[in-house]
Amino acid sequence: YQRRVHGVYFFSKTPNTNMGGNAGKMLKAVDQGAGNCDKQIDALFNTLDKDKSGVLEGKEYQAFMDEAAKYMLADLKKAGHDYDDATIRAWLKQWIDANGDGKITRAEMKANLKAVLDAGE
């Protein structure tokens, strides 16, 4: 699957499983929020967790990775950094899915998402 964002082509094994039109806005709210962003992260997690299992896995996990990578690539580019999609995805997995189980819990997202997004500033 090939996707073009801001004139750059990105490749992934599966097409974007769009997590909703507000995903970029929600990530931006977390990124630009000061201090504790638990409310924004809860809203984002609830949007992603389509089956309400309390864990993002499978298509939900992939949707988060797609949208977060897209957001971070654009944010880092604005800050003058030049990273590729694979590097951003590896970084997200390392920080958000630290135990590498292919799942993201609400606690994992709350513990690490703000720090990951702030890294581009």
N, C-alpha and C positions, 0 to 999 in steps of 0.2 A: 504494500500500500504506500502510495506516495502522496504527500500533502505539501502544499506551498504556503508559506507564511512569510509575509514581508519580503517577498522576492527570493526566499531561500527554500529549497526543497528538503523535506524531512521524510525519512522512511521508517515505517514500523510494520510489524507483522500483522497488525489488525487495524481496521479503520477506526477513526475516532468515534467513540461511543458517547458523544456529547453529553456532558453532565448537566446541561441546562444553560440557557442564555445568560444567566447571571454568574457563571463560574468565574469569569475574568474579573467582574466587579467584586465578587466575594474574596478572591485572592488579593485584589488590590486593597480592600478594606483591612484585611489581616496585615498586609505588608505596610500600609501607611498608619496603622493603628499604633497608639502609644501605650506602653505598658502591657497590661493583661488584655489579650484579645480573645478570651474564652468564648464570648458571645458570638463573635464572627466565625470562629473556628467551629463552634457547635452548629451554626447555620450551614456552613460549608459541608460539614460531615453529614448532617441530616439530608442535604440535597443529594449527596453522593450515595448514601446508604439506601438505595432503592428498595431493598427487601427488608429493611429495618432490623437486620441481624446484629447490628452493633459492631460489625467488622466489614471493612472494604476488602473484597476479594474478587477475583475473576474480572468481569467487565467493569465493575465498580472501581477496582484497583487500577485497571488500565485507563479508565476515564480520568481518574485523578492524575495519573502520571502524564497523560497526554496534555491535559489542561495546565497542570503545574509547570511542565517543561515548556510549553508554549508561552506561558506568562513569564517565566524566568528568562527565557532566551530574549524576549523583547525587552525586559527590564535591564538585563545585563548589557544588551547592545546599547541602550540609551546611556548607560554609565560608561560606555567606551570599552567594554570587555568583549572579546571574541571567543565564544565557546560554541561547540557543536552540540547537536541534539543528544548524541550518545553520552557525552560527558555530563550534561545536565541530568539525564535520566539516571546515570550511575550515582551521581551525587545525591539526587532525591532518594534513591533506594537506600543508600548508605545512612542517610540521616532520618528519613521518615520510617523506613522499614529496617531498622537497625539489626533486628534478629534474622532478617533474610527469609522469613517464612512466606512471603508473597501476600501478606495480609497487613492491613493498617487498622489499628484500633483507634478509638477516639482518644485514648490516653497517649498513644504514640504521636498522633497528629498534634495534640495540644502541647506535648513536650518539645516538639521540634520544628513545627511548620514556621513559626514566626522567625526563628533564628535562621532557617534556611533562606527565607525570602529576604531578610535583612542583609544577608551576605552580599547581595548585589549592589548595595548602596555605598 
